[in-house]
């Protein structure tokens, strides 16, 4: 029997490999998304209580910049560095 088309070994091995992501990475990503939503909501509430008069778009952007420290990017960097160190030790 001769295999041709999509039944050949080469075309069957063309699928992309599955990515392996740890549960800790998934949890950090999920928490970062939650903190982003909280940050945007807090900025909107601050602008809401201040009033939507004037140029409220710039005020919203200012509040987002002030609250951007809520999302700790260093957590992800420290996690990656710890994984690198532990892999070198193993």
PyMOL Python script that loads the backbone (N, CA, C, O; Angstrom):
from pymol import cmd

cmd.read_pdbstr("""\
ATOM      1  N   UNK A   1       0.843  -1.166   0.000  1.00  0.00           N
ATOM      2  CA  UNK A   1       0.000   0.000   0.000  1.00  0.00           C
ATOM      3  C   UNK A   1       0.898   1.242   0.000  1.00  0.00           C
ATOM      4  O   UNK A   1       1.890   1.294   0.727  1.00  0.00           O
ATOM      5  N   UNK A   2       0.554   2.219  -0.801  1.00  0.00           N
ATOM      6  CA  UNK A   2       1.318   3.453  -0.908  1.00  0.00           C
ATOM      7  C   UNK A   2       0.508   4.581  -0.282  1.00  0.00           C
ATOM      8  O   UNK A   2      -0.653   4.801  -0.627  1.00  0.00           O
ATOM      9  N   UNK A   3       1.150   5.294   0.648  1.00  0.00           N
ATOM     10  CA  UNK A   3       0.483   6.414   1.298  1.00  0.00           C
ATOM     11  C   UNK A   3       0.849   7.706   0.569  1.00  0.00           C
ATOM     12  O   UNK A   3       2.017   7.956   0.269  1.00  0.00           O
ATOM     13  N   UNK A   4      -0.165   8.517   0.292  1.00  0.00           N
ATOM     14  CA  UNK A   4       0.066   9.793  -0.389  1.00  0.00           C
ATOM     15  C   UNK A   4      -0.753  10.884   0.288  1.00  0.00           C
ATOM     16  O   UNK A   4      -1.672  10.604   1.057  1.00  0.00           O
ATOM     17  N   UNK A   5      -0.405  12.124  -0.011  1.00  0.00           N
ATOM     18  CA  UNK A   5      -1.194  13.248   0.502  1.00  0.00           C
ATOM     19  C   UNK A   5      -1.019  13.439   1.989  1.00  0.00           C
ATOM     20  O   UNK A   5       0.102  13.507   2.493  1.00  0.00           O
ATOM     21  N   UNK A   6      -2.151  13.526   2.697  1.00  0.00           N
ATOM     22  CA  UNK A   6      -2.101  13.794   4.136  1.00  0.00           C
ATOM     23  C   UNK A   6      -1.772  12.565   4.967  1.00  0.00           C
ATOM     24  O   UNK A   6      -1.600  12.670   6.182  1.00  0.00           O
ATOM     25  N   UNK A   7      -1.681  11.395   4.328  1.00  0.00           N
ATOM     26  CA  UNK A   7      -1.391  10.165   5.067  1.00  0.00           C
ATOM     27  C   UNK A   7       0.094   9.848   5.126  1.00  0.00           C
ATOM     28  O   UNK A   7       0.479   8.851   5.736  1.00  0.00           O
ATOM     29  N   UNK A   8       0.934  10.663   4.513  1.00  0.00           N
ATOM     30  CA  UNK A   8       2.370  10.398   4.557  1.00  0.00           C
ATOM     31  C   UNK A   8       2.923  10.759   5.930  1.00  0.00           C
ATOM     32  O   UNK A   8       2.349  11.564   6.664  1.00  0.00           O
ATOM     33  N   UNK A   9       4.051  10.142   6.253  1.00  0.00           N
ATOM     34  CA  UNK A   9       4.660  10.360   7.556  1.00  0.00           C
ATOM     35  C   UNK A   9       5.051  11.827   7.740  1.00  0.00           C
ATOM     36  O   UNK A   9       4.911  12.383   8.829  1.00  0.00           O
ATOM     37  N   UNK A  10       5.539  12.445   6.666  1.00  0.00           N
ATOM     38  CA  UNK A  10       5.980  13.835   6.777  1.00  0.00           C
ATOM     39  C   UNK A  10       4.805  14.768   7.057  1.00  0.00           C
ATOM     40  O   UNK A  10       4.922  15.659   7.898  1.00  0.00           O
ATOM     41  N   UNK A  11       3.702  14.590   6.389  1.00  0.00           N
ATOM     42  CA  UNK A  11       2.566  15.489   6.613  1.00  0.00           C
ATOM     43  C   UNK A  11       1.869  15.196   7.937  1.00  0.00           C
ATOM     44  O   UNK A  11       1.253  16.092   8.513  1.00  0.00           O
ATOM     45  N   UNK A  12       1.954  13.975   8.425  1.00  0.00           N
ATOM     46  CA  UNK A  12       1.348  13.664   9.717  1.00  0.00           C
ATOM     47  C   UNK A  12       2.176  14.241  10.869  1.00  0.00           C
ATOM     48  O   UNK A  12       1.637  14.479  11.950  1.00  0.00           O
ATOM     49  N   UNK A  13       3.477  14.471  10.654  1.00  0.00           N
ATOM     50  CA  UNK A  13       4.337  15.039  11.685  1.00  0.00           C
ATOM     51  C   UNK A  13       4.445  16.556  11.579  1.00  0.00           C
ATOM     52  O   UNK A  13       5.281  17.148  12.262  1.00  0.00           O
ATOM     53  N   UNK A  14       3.641  17.197  10.762  1.00  0.00           N
ATOM     54  CA  UNK A  14       3.707  18.645  10.572  1.00  0.00           C
ATOM     55  C   UNK A  14       2.934  19.420  11.637  1.00  0.00           C
ATOM     56  O   UNK A  14       2.989  20.650  11.650  1.00  0.00           O
ATOM     57  N   UNK A  15       2.229  18.748  12.515  1.00  0.00           N
ATOM     58  CA  UNK A  15       1.456  19.458  13.536  1.00  0.00           C
ATOM     59  C   UNK A  15       2.390  20.151  14.517  1.00  0.00           C
ATOM     60  O   UNK A  15       3.501  19.683  14.767  1.00  0.00           O
ATOM     61  N   UNK A  16       1.934  21.262  15.067  1.00  0.00           N
ATOM     62  CA  UNK A  16       2.730  22.017  16.022  1.00  0.00           C
ATOM     63  C   UNK A  16       2.787  21.280  17.358  1.00  0.00           C
ATOM     64  O   UNK A  16       1.797  20.679  17.774  1.00  0.00           O
ATOM     65  N   UNK A  17       3.934  21.320  18.031  1.00  0.00           N
ATOM     66  CA  UNK A  17       4.021  20.644  19.335  1.00  0.00           C
ATOM     67  C   UNK A  17       3.214  21.386  20.392  1.00  0.00           C
ATOM     68  O   UNK A  17       3.024  22.600  20.312  1.00  0.00           O
ATOM     69  N   UNK A  18       2.746  20.638  21.378  1.00  0.00           N
ATOM     70  CA  UNK A  18       2.001  21.245  22.481  1.00  0.00           C
ATOM     71  C   UNK A  18       2.972  21.972  23.402  1.00  0.00           C
ATOM     72  O   UNK A  18       4.068  21.485  23.679  1.00  0.00           O
ATOM     73  N   UNK A  19       2.554  23.146  23.872  1.00  0.00           N
ATOM     74  CA  UNK A  19       3.378  23.908  24.797  1.00  0.00           C
ATOM     75  C   UNK A  19       3.186  23.386  26.214  1.00  0.00           C
ATOM     76  O   UNK A  19       2.067  23.093  26.637  1.00  0.00           O
ATOM     77  N   UNK A  20       4.274  23.275  26.928  1.00  0.00           N
ATOM     78  CA  UNK A  20       4.198  22.836  28.315  1.00  0.00           C
ATOM     79  C   UNK A  20       4.316  24.061  29.209  1.00  0.00           C
ATOM     80  O   UNK A  20       5.356  24.719  29.235  1.00  0.00           O
ATOM     81  N   UNK A  21       3.264  24.361  29.932  1.00  0.00           N
ATOM     82  CA  UNK A  21       3.237  25.511  30.827  1.00  0.00           C
ATOM     83  C   UNK A  21       2.926  25.000  32.224  1.00  0.00           C
ATOM     84  O   UNK A  21       1.994  24.220  32.425  1.00  0.00           O
ATOM     85  N   UNK A  22       3.721  25.452  33.185  1.00  0.00           N
ATOM     86  CA  UNK A  22       3.515  24.984  34.552  1.00  0.00           C
ATOM     87  C   UNK A  22       2.265  25.625  35.160  1.00  0.00           C
ATOM     88  O   UNK A  22       1.780  26.656  34.695  1.00  0.00           O
ATOM     89  N   UNK A  23       1.772  24.988  36.195  1.00  0.00           N
ATOM     90  CA  UNK A  23       0.589  25.518  36.881  1.00  0.00           C
ATOM     91  C   UNK A  23       0.892  26.851  37.551  1.00  0.00           C
ATOM     92  O   UNK A  23       0.013  27.706  37.664  1.00  0.00           O
ATOM     93  N   UNK A  24       2.126  27.030  37.993  1.00  0.00           N
ATOM     94  CA  UNK A  24       2.520  28.288  38.611  1.00  0.00           C
ATOM     95  C   UNK A  24       2.482  29.426  37.588  1.00  0.00           C
ATOM     96  O   UNK A  24       2.021  30.524  37.900  1.00  0.00           O
ATOM     97  N   UNK A  25       2.967  29.167  36.363  1.00  0.00           N
ATOM     98  CA  UNK A  25       2.904  30.176  35.310  1.00  0.00           C
ATOM     99  C   UNK A  25       1.458  30.522  34.971  1.00  0.00           C
ATOM    100  O   UNK A  25       1.125  31.691  34.776  1.00  0.00           O
ATOM    101  N   UNK A  26       0.607  29.513  34.901  1.00  0.00           N
ATOM    102  CA  UNK A  26      -0.803  29.764  34.611  1.00  0.00           C
ATOM    103  C   UNK A  26      -1.451  30.608  35.708  1.00  0.00           C
ATOM    104  O   UNK A  26      -2.254  31.497  35.426  1.00  0.00           O
ATOM    105  N   UNK A  27      -1.091  30.318  36.968  1.00  0.00           N
ATOM    106  CA  UNK A  27      -1.662  31.071  38.078  1.00  0.00           C
ATOM    107  C   UNK A  27      -1.172  32.520  38.095  1.00  0.00           C
ATOM    108  O   UNK A  27      -1.949  33.438  38.359  1.00  0.00           O
ATOM    109  N   UNK A  28       0.126  32.725  37.810  1.00  0.00           N
ATOM    110  CA  UNK A  28       0.667  34.083  37.759  1.00  0.00           C
ATOM    111  C   UNK A  28       0.004  34.872  36.629  1.00  0.00           C
ATOM    112  O   UNK A  28      -0.336  36.042  36.805  1.00  0.00           O
ATOM    113  N   UNK A  29      -0.179  34.242  35.479  1.00  0.00           N
ATOM    114  CA  UNK A  29      -0.851  34.917  34.366  1.00  0.00           C
ATOM    115  C   UNK A  29      -2.290  35.265  34.721  1.00  0.00           C
ATOM    116  O   UNK A  29      -2.762  36.357  34.402  1.00  0.00           O
ATOM    117  N   UNK A  30      -2.985  34.351  35.374  1.00  0.00           N
ATOM    118  CA  UNK A  30      -4.383  34.584  35.749  1.00  0.00           C
ATOM    119  C   UNK A  30      -4.487  35.735  36.749  1.00  0.00           C
ATOM    120  O   UNK A  30      -5.352  36.602  36.625  1.00  0.00           O
ATOM    121  N   UNK A  31      -3.594  35.732  37.743  1.00  0.00           N
ATOM    122  CA  UNK A  31      -3.610  36.804  38.742  1.00  0.00           C
ATOM    123  C   UNK A  31      -3.241  38.152  38.128  1.00  0.00           C
ATOM    124  O   UNK A  31      -3.778  39.183  38.531  1.00  0.00           O
ATOM    125  N   UNK A  32      -2.330  38.151  37.156  1.00  0.00           N
ATOM    126  CA  UNK A  32      -1.977  39.399  36.474  1.00  0.00           C
ATOM    127  C   UNK A  32      -3.170  39.959  35.710  1.00  0.00           C
ATOM    128  O   UNK A  32      -3.382  41.172  35.689  1.00  0.00           O
ATOM    129  N   UNK A  33      -3.943  39.089  35.088  1.00  0.00           N
ATOM    130  CA  UNK A  33      -5.142  39.537  34.368  1.00  0.00           C
ATOM    131  C   UNK A  33      -6.169  40.112  35.336  1.00  0.00           C
ATOM    132  O   UNK A  33      -6.799  41.130  35.046  1.00  0.00           O
ATOM    133  N   UNK A  34      -6.339  39.466  36.480  1.00  0.00           N
ATOM    134  CA  UNK A  34      -7.278  39.964  37.489  1.00  0.00           C
ATOM    135  C   UNK A  34      -6.837  41.333  37.994  1.00  0.00           C
ATOM    136  O   UNK A  34      -7.659  42.239  38.136  1.00  0.00           O
ATOM    137  N   UNK A  35      -5.538  41.486  38.267  1.00  0.00           N
ATOM    138  CA  UNK A  35      -5.032  42.772  38.759  1.00  0.00           C
ATOM    139  C   UNK A  35      -5.155  43.866  37.700  1.00  0.00           C
ATOM    140  O   UNK A  35      -5.366  45.031  38.037  1.00  0.00           O
ATOM    141  N   UNK A  36      -5.023  43.500  36.419  1.00  0.00           N
ATOM    142  CA  UNK A  36      -5.212  44.483  35.350  1.00  0.00           C
ATOM    143  C   UNK A  36      -6.652  44.979  35.321  1.00  0.00           C
ATOM    144  O   UNK A  36      -6.901  46.176  35.173  1.00  0.00           O
ATOM    145  N   UNK A  37      -7.600  44.053  35.463  1.00  0.00           N
ATOM    146  CA  UNK A  37      -9.015  44.437  35.477  1.00  0.00           C
ATOM    147  C   UNK A  37      -9.308  45.323  36.691  1.00  0.00           C
ATOM    148  O   UNK A  37     -10.044  46.303  36.581  1.00  0.00           O
ATOM    149  N   UNK A  38      -8.735  44.982  37.841  1.00  0.00           N
ATOM    150  CA  UNK A  38      -8.930  45.793  39.052  1.00  0.00           C
ATOM    151  C   UNK A  38      -8.349  47.189  38.845  1.00  0.00           C
ATOM    152  O   UNK A  38      -8.959  48.182  39.243  1.00  0.00           O
ATOM    153  N   UNK A  39      -7.179  47.268  38.227  1.00  0.00           N
ATOM    154  CA  UNK A  39      -6.551  48.564  37.985  1.00  0.00           C
ATOM    155  C   UNK A  39      -7.407  49.439  37.081  1.00  0.00           C
ATOM    156  O   UNK A  39      -7.606  50.618  37.371  1.00  0.00           O
ATOM    157  N   UNK A  40      -7.916  48.877  35.991  1.00  0.00           N
ATOM    158  CA  UNK A  40      -8.747  49.648  35.067  1.00  0.00           C
ATOM    159  C   UNK A  40     -10.046  50.084  35.739  1.00  0.00           C
ATOM    160  O   UNK A  40     -10.527  51.194  35.514  1.00  0.00           O
ATOM    161  N   UNK A  41     -10.612  49.201  36.566  1.00  0.00           N
ATOM    162  CA  UNK A  41     -11.854  49.533  37.265  1.00  0.00           C
ATOM    163  C   UNK A  41     -11.627  50.644  38.287  1.00  0.00           C
ATOM    164  O   UNK A  41     -12.436  51.566  38.396  1.00  0.00           O
ATOM    165  N   UNK A  42     -10.528  50.558  39.035  1.00  0.00           N
ATOM    166  CA  UNK A  42     -10.225  51.613  40.008  1.00  0.00           C
ATOM    167  C   UNK A  42     -10.010  52.954  39.321  1.00  0.00           C
ATOM    168  O   UNK A  42     -10.475  53.982  39.814  1.00  0.00           O
ATOM    169  N   UNK A  43      -9.313  52.957  38.193  1.00  0.00           N
ATOM    170  CA  UNK A  43      -9.099  54.205  37.468  1.00  0.00           C
ATOM    171  C   UNK A  43     -10.428  54.786  36.993  1.00  0.00           C
ATOM    172  O   UNK A  43     -10.627  55.999  37.048  1.00  0.00           O
ATOM    173  N   UNK A  44     -11.328  53.938  36.532  1.00  0.00           N
ATOM    174  CA  UNK A  44     -12.641  54.394  36.082  1.00  0.00           C
ATOM    175  C   UNK A  44     -13.458  54.945  37.248  1.00  0.00           C
ATOM    176  O   UNK A  44     -14.146  55.956  37.103  1.00  0.00           O
ATOM    177  N   UNK A  45     -13.383  54.283  38.403  1.00  0.00           N
ATOM    178  CA  UNK A  45     -14.109  54.775  39.580  1.00  0.00           C
ATOM    179  C   UNK A  45     -13.570  56.121  40.055  1.00  0.00           C
ATOM    180  O   UNK A  45     -14.345  56.989  40.457  1.00  0.00           O
ATOM    181  N   UNK A  46     -12.268  56.302  40.015  1.00  0.00           N
ATOM    182  CA  UNK A  46     -11.687  57.580  40.432  1.00  0.00           C
ATOM    183  C   UNK A  46     -12.161  58.692  39.515  1.00  0.00           C
ATOM    184  O   UNK A  46     -12.525  59.772  39.981  1.00  0.00           O
ATOM    185  N   UNK A  47     -12.158  58.435  38.200  1.00  0.00           N
ATOM    186  CA  UNK A  47     -12.623  59.448  37.242  1.00  0.00           C
ATOM    187  C   UNK A  47     -14.121  59.682  37.412  1.00  0.00           C
ATOM    188  O   UNK A  47     -14.595  60.809  37.265  1.00  0.00           O
ATOM    189  N   UNK A  48     -14.866  58.626  37.719  1.00  0.00           N
ATOM    190  CA  UNK A  48     -16.313  58.748  37.903  1.00  0.00           C
ATOM    191  C   UNK A  48     -16.634  59.647  39.090  1.00  0.00           C
ATOM    192  O   UNK A  48     -17.490  60.526  38.996  1.00  0.00           O
ATOM    193  N   UNK A  49     -15.940  59.423  40.218  1.00  0.00           N
ATOM    194  CA  UNK A  49     -16.219  60.234  41.403  1.00  0.00           C
ATOM    195  C   UNK A  49     -15.680  61.657  41.268  1.00  0.00           C
ATOM    196  O   UNK A  49     -16.181  62.576  41.916  1.00  0.00           O
ATOM    197  N   UNK A  50     -14.672  61.836  40.440  1.00  0.00           N
ATOM    198  CA  UNK A  50     -14.161  63.179  40.183  1.00  0.00           C
ATOM    199  C   UNK A  50     -15.115  63.944  39.269  1.00  0.00           C
ATOM    200  O   UNK A  50     -15.231  65.166  39.358  1.00  0.00           O
ATOM    201  N   UNK A  51     -15.783  63.223  38.410  1.00  0.00           N
ATOM    202  CA  UNK A  51     -16.715  63.852  37.474  1.00  0.00           C
ATOM    203  C   UNK A  51     -16.213  63.722  36.046  1.00  0.00           C
ATOM    204  O   UNK A  51     -15.012  63.802  35.787  1.00  0.00           O
ATOM    205  N   UNK A  52     -17.150  63.520  35.117  1.00  0.00           N
ATOM    206  CA  UNK A  52     -16.782  63.334  33.717  1.00  0.00           C
ATOM    207  C   UNK A  52     -16.758  64.654  32.955  1.00  0.00           C
ATOM    208  O   UNK A  52     -16.928  64.657  31.736  1.00  0.00           O
ATOM    209  N   UNK A  53     -16.554  65.755  33.629  1.00  0.00           N
ATOM    210  CA  UNK A  53     -16.507  67.034  32.950  1.00  0.00           C
ATOM    211  C   UNK A  53     -15.071  67.306  32.514  1.00  0.00           C
ATOM    212  O   UNK A  53     -14.129  66.764  33.093  1.00  0.00           O
ATOM    213  N   UNK A  54     -14.910  68.128  31.515  1.00  0.00           N
ATOM    214  CA  UNK A  54     -13.578  68.444  31.000  1.00  0.00           C
ATOM    215  C   UNK A  54     -13.050  67.316  30.127  1.00  0.00           C
ATOM    216  O   UNK A  54     -13.811  66.631  29.443  1.00  0.00           O
ATOM    217  N   UNK A  55     -11.761  67.139  30.160  1.00  0.00           N
ATOM    218  CA  UNK A  55     -11.118  66.108  29.350  1.00  0.00           C
ATOM    219  C   UNK A  55     -10.904  64.865  30.212  1.00  0.00           C
ATOM    220  O   UNK A  55      -9.803  64.626  30.710  1.00  0.00           O
ATOM    221  N   UNK A  56     -11.954  64.086  30.380  1.00  0.00           N
ATOM    222  CA  UNK A  56     -11.905  62.944  31.285  1.00  0.00           C
ATOM    223  C   UNK A  56     -11.076  61.796  30.726  1.00  0.00           C
ATOM    224  O   UNK A  56     -10.637  60.935  31.489  1.00  0.00           O
ATOM    225  N   UNK A  57     -10.851  61.758  29.424  1.00  0.00           N
ATOM    226  CA  UNK A  57     -10.022  60.699  28.834  1.00  0.00           C
ATOM    227  C   UNK A  57      -8.578  60.797  29.294  1.00  0.00           C
ATOM    228  O   UNK A  57      -7.942  59.788  29.601  1.00  0.00           O
ATOM    229  N   UNK A  58      -8.069  62.017  29.340  1.00  0.00           N
ATOM    230  CA  UNK A  58      -6.699  62.215  29.817  1.00  0.00           C
ATOM    231  C   UNK A  58      -6.620  61.929  31.311  1.00  0.00           C
ATOM    232  O   UNK A  58      -5.630  61.370  31.782  1.00  0.00           O
ATOM    233  N   UNK A  59      -7.657  62.308  32.064  1.00  0.00           N
ATOM    234  CA  UNK A  59      -7.677  61.996  33.499  1.00  0.00           C
ATOM    235  C   UNK A  59      -7.675  60.488  33.737  1.00  0.00           C
ATOM    236  O   UNK A  59      -7.006  60.001  34.648  1.00  0.00           O
ATOM    237  N   UNK A  60      -8.429  59.747  32.913  1.00  0.00           N
ATOM    238  CA  UNK A  60      -8.461  58.286  33.032  1.00  0.00           C
ATOM    239  C   UNK A  60      -7.076  57.714  32.746  1.00  0.00           C
ATOM    240  O   UNK A  60      -6.607  56.832  33.464  1.00  0.00           O
ATOM    241  N   UNK A  61      -6.424  58.213  31.699  1.00  0.00           N
ATOM    242  CA  UNK A  61      -5.080  57.745  31.354  1.00  0.00           C
ATOM    243  C   UNK A  61      -4.088  58.054  32.476  1.00  0.00           C
ATOM    244  O   UNK A  61      -3.216  57.236  32.769  1.00  0.00           O
ATOM    245  N   UNK A  62      -4.209  59.215  33.100  1.00  0.00           N
ATOM    246  CA  UNK A  62      -3.335  59.566  34.219  1.00  0.00           C
ATOM    247  C   UNK A  62      -3.528  58.606  35.391  1.00  0.00           C
ATOM    248  O   UNK A  62      -2.563  58.168  36.018  1.00  0.00           O
ATOM    249  N   UNK A  63      -4.784  58.291  35.674  1.00  0.00           N
ATOM    250  CA  UNK A  63      -5.056  57.376  36.785  1.00  0.00           C
ATOM    251  C   UNK A  63      -4.508  55.977  36.487  1.00  0.00           C
ATOM    252  O   UNK A  63      -4.002  55.304  37.386  1.00  0.00           O
ATOM    253  N   UNK A  64      -4.606  55.543  35.237  1.00  0.00           N
ATOM    254  CA  UNK A  64      -4.055  54.237  34.868  1.00  0.00           C
ATOM    255  C   UNK A  64      -2.543  54.242  35.067  1.00  0.00           C
ATOM    256  O   UNK A  64      -1.980  53.268  35.567  1.00  0.00           O
ATOM    257  N   UNK A  65      -1.879  55.334  34.678  1.00  0.00           N
ATOM    258  CA  UNK A  65      -0.431  55.419  34.878  1.00  0.00           C
ATOM    259  C   UNK A  65      -0.061  55.428  36.356  1.00  0.00           C
ATOM    260  O   UNK A  65       0.946  54.840  36.749  1.00  0.00           O
ATOM    261  N   UNK A  66      -0.867  56.089  37.170  1.00  0.00           N
ATOM    262  CA  UNK A  66      -0.580  56.116  38.604  1.00  0.00           C
ATOM    263  C   UNK A  66      -0.805  54.761  39.265  1.00  0.00           C
ATOM    264  O   UNK A  66      -0.112  54.408  40.219  1.00  0.00           O
ATOM    265  N   UNK A  67      -1.767  54.011  38.762  1.00  0.00           N
ATOM    266  CA  UNK A  67      -2.095  52.726  39.366  1.00  0.00           C
ATOM    267  C   UNK A  67      -1.357  51.549  38.731  1.00  0.00           C
ATOM    268  O   UNK A  67      -1.562  50.408  39.147  1.00  0.00           O
ATOM    269  N   UNK A  68      -0.515  51.791  37.747  1.00  0.00           N
ATOM    270  CA  UNK A  68       0.139  50.686  37.042  1.00  0.00           C
ATOM    271  C   UNK A  68       1.097  49.902  37.931  1.00  0.00           C
ATOM    272  O   UNK A  68       1.507  48.800  37.568  1.00  0.00           O
ATOM    273  N   UNK A  69       1.454  50.439  39.066  1.00  0.00           N
ATOM    274  CA  UNK A  69       2.338  49.697  39.977  1.00  0.00           C
ATOM    275  C   UNK A  69       1.611  48.550  40.679  1.00  0.00           C
ATOM    276  O   UNK A  69       2.238  47.770  41.394  1.00  0.00           O
ATOM    277  N   UNK A  70       0.308  48.442  40.484  1.00  0.00           N
ATOM    278  CA  UNK A  70      -0.448  47.328  41.071  1.00  0.00           C
ATOM    279  C   UNK A  70       0.009  46.003  40.472  1.00  0.00           C
ATOM    280  O   UNK A  70       0.067  44.991  41.171  1.00  0.00           O
ATOM    281  N   UNK A  71       0.331  46.006  39.189  1.00  0.00           N
ATOM    282  CA  UNK A  71       0.717  44.770  38.503  1.00  0.00           C
ATOM    283  C   UNK A  71       2.231  44.592  38.637  1.00  0.00           C
ATOM    284  O   UNK A  71       2.993  45.323  38.005  1.00  0.00           O
ATOM    285  N   UNK A  72       2.669  43.643  39.440  1.00  0.00           N
ATOM    286  CA  UNK A  72       4.110  43.461  39.646  1.00  0.00           C
ATOM    287  C   UNK A  72       4.735  42.609  38.538  1.00  0.00           C
ATOM    288  O   UNK A  72       4.655  41.381  38.563  1.00  0.00           O
ATOM    289  N   UNK A  73       5.347  43.270  37.586  1.00  0.00           N
ATOM    290  CA  UNK A  73       6.002  42.552  36.500  1.00  0.00           C
ATOM    291  C   UNK A  73       7.215  41.804  37.030  1.00  0.00           C
ATOM    292  O   UNK A  73       7.621  40.789  36.464  1.00  0.00           O
ATOM    293  N   UNK A  74       7.790  42.300  38.108  1.00  0.00           N
ATOM    294  CA  UNK A  74       8.972  41.656  38.672  1.00  0.00           C
ATOM    295  C   UNK A  74       8.672  40.243  39.178  1.00  0.00           C
ATOM    296  O   UNK A  74       9.586  39.425  39.283  1.00  0.00           O
ATOM    297  N   UNK A  75       7.422  39.946  39.489  1.00  0.00           N
ATOM    298  CA  UNK A  75       7.071  38.596  39.944  1.00  0.00           C
ATOM    299  C   UNK A  75       7.354  37.585  38.832  1.00  0.00           C
ATOM    300  O   UNK A  75       7.941  36.532  39.082  1.00  0.00           O
ATOM    301  N   UNK A  76       6.944  37.899  37.631  1.00  0.00           N
ATOM    302  CA  UNK A  76       7.171  37.002  36.497  1.00  0.00           C
ATOM    303  C   UNK A  76       8.661  36.869  36.204  1.00  0.00           C
ATOM    304  O   UNK A  76       9.136  35.771  35.913  1.00  0.00           O
ATOM    305  N   UNK A  77       9.404  37.972  36.276  1.00  0.00           N
ATOM    306  CA  UNK A  77      10.841  37.931  36.007  1.00  0.00           C
ATOM    307  C   UNK A  77      11.553  37.107  37.079  1.00  0.00           C
ATOM    308  O   UNK A  77      12.417  36.290  36.762  1.00  0.00           O
ATOM    309  N   UNK A  78      11.193  37.317  38.344  1.00  0.00           N
ATOM    310  CA  UNK A  78      11.806  36.538  39.428  1.00  0.00           C
ATOM    311  C   UNK A  78      11.483  35.060  39.302  1.00  0.00           C
ATOM    312  O   UNK A  78      12.331  34.216  39.593  1.00  0.00           O
ATOM    313  N   UNK A  79      10.285  34.738  38.877  1.00  0.00           N
ATOM    314  CA  UNK A  79       9.898  33.339  38.690  1.00  0.00           C
ATOM    315  C   UNK A  79      10.749  32.691  37.596  1.00  0.00           C
ATOM    316  O   UNK A  79      11.219  31.565  37.761  1.00  0.00           O
ATOM    317  N   UNK A  80      10.947  33.396  36.484  1.00  0.00           N
ATOM    318  CA  UNK A  80      11.757  32.860  35.396  1.00  0.00           C
ATOM    319  C   UNK A  80      13.222  32.705  35.810  1.00  0.00           C
ATOM    320  O   UNK A  80      13.865  31.714  35.463  1.00  0.00           O
ATOM    321  N   UNK A  81      13.749  33.683  36.552  1.00  0.00           N
ATOM    322  CA  UNK A  81      15.132  33.570  37.018  1.00  0.00           C
ATOM    323  C   UNK A  81      15.302  32.426  38.015  1.00  0.00           C
ATOM    324  O   UNK A  81      16.324  31.739  37.999  1.00  0.00           O
ATOM    325  N   UNK A  82      14.317  32.217  38.874  1.00  0.00           N
ATOM    326  CA  UNK A  82      14.388  31.102  39.828  1.00  0.00           C
ATOM    327  C   UNK A  82      14.359  29.760  39.096  1.00  0.00           C
ATOM    328  O   UNK A  82      15.072  28.829  39.473  1.00  0.00           O
ATOM    329  N   UNK A  83      13.545  29.662  38.061  1.00  0.00           N
ATOM    330  CA  UNK A  83      13.510  28.428  37.269  1.00  0.00           C
ATOM    331  C   UNK A  83      14.844  28.183  36.583  1.00  0.00           C
ATOM    332  O   UNK A  83      15.319  27.048  36.531  1.00  0.00           O
ATOM    333  N   UNK A  84      15.450  29.243  36.056  1.00  0.00           N
ATOM    334  CA  UNK A  84      16.747  29.115  35.394  1.00  0.00           C
ATOM    335  C   UNK A  84      17.810  28.662  36.387  1.00  0.00           C
ATOM    336  O   UNK A  84      18.616  27.786  36.074  1.00  0.00           O
ATOM    337  N   UNK A  85      17.819  29.246  37.572  1.00  0.00           N
ATOM    338  CA  UNK A  85      18.793  28.874  38.600  1.00  0.00           C
ATOM    339  C   UNK A  85      18.604  27.409  39.038  1.00  0.00           C
ATOM    340  O   UNK A  85      19.575  26.664  39.169  1.00  0.00           O
ATOM    341  N   UNK A  86      17.360  27.015  39.260  1.00  0.00           N
ATOM    342  CA  UNK A  86      17.108  25.640  39.694  1.00  0.00           C
ATOM    343  C   UNK A  86      17.462  24.632  38.602  1.00  0.00           C
ATOM    344  O   UNK A  86      17.942  23.537  38.896  1.00  0.00           O
ATOM    345  N   UNK A  87      17.223  25.003  37.334  1.00  0.00           N
ATOM    346  CA  UNK A  87      17.589  24.081  36.261  1.00  0.00           C
ATOM    347  C   UNK A  87      19.106  23.929  36.155  1.00  0.00           C
ATOM    348  O   UNK A  87      19.597  22.851  35.821  1.00  0.00           O
ATOM    349  N   UNK A  88      19.852  25.004  36.437  1.00  0.00           N
ATOM    350  CA  UNK A  88      21.323  24.909  36.422  1.00  0.00           C
ATOM    351  C   UNK A  88      21.812  24.057  37.589  1.00  0.00           C
ATOM    352  O   UNK A  88      22.783  23.312  37.450  1.00  0.00           O
ATOM    353  N   UNK A  89      21.140  24.164  38.745  1.00  0.00           N
ATOM    354  CA  UNK A  89      21.555  23.376  39.912  1.00  0.00           C
ATOM    355  C   UNK A  89      21.281  21.899  39.704  1.00  0.00           C
ATOM    356  O   UNK A  89      22.041  21.052  40.173  1.00  0.00           O
ATOM    357  N   UNK A  90      20.200  21.584  39.004  1.00  0.00           N
ATOM    358  CA  UNK A  90      19.864  20.170  38.786  1.00  0.00           C
ATOM    359  C   UNK A  90      20.841  19.573  37.796  1.00  0.00           C
ATOM    360  O   UNK A  90      20.742  18.390  37.467  1.00  0.00           O
TER     361      UNK A  90
END
""", "prot")
cmd.dss("prot")
cmd.show_as("cartoon", "prot")
cmd.util.cbc("prot")
cmd.orient("prot")
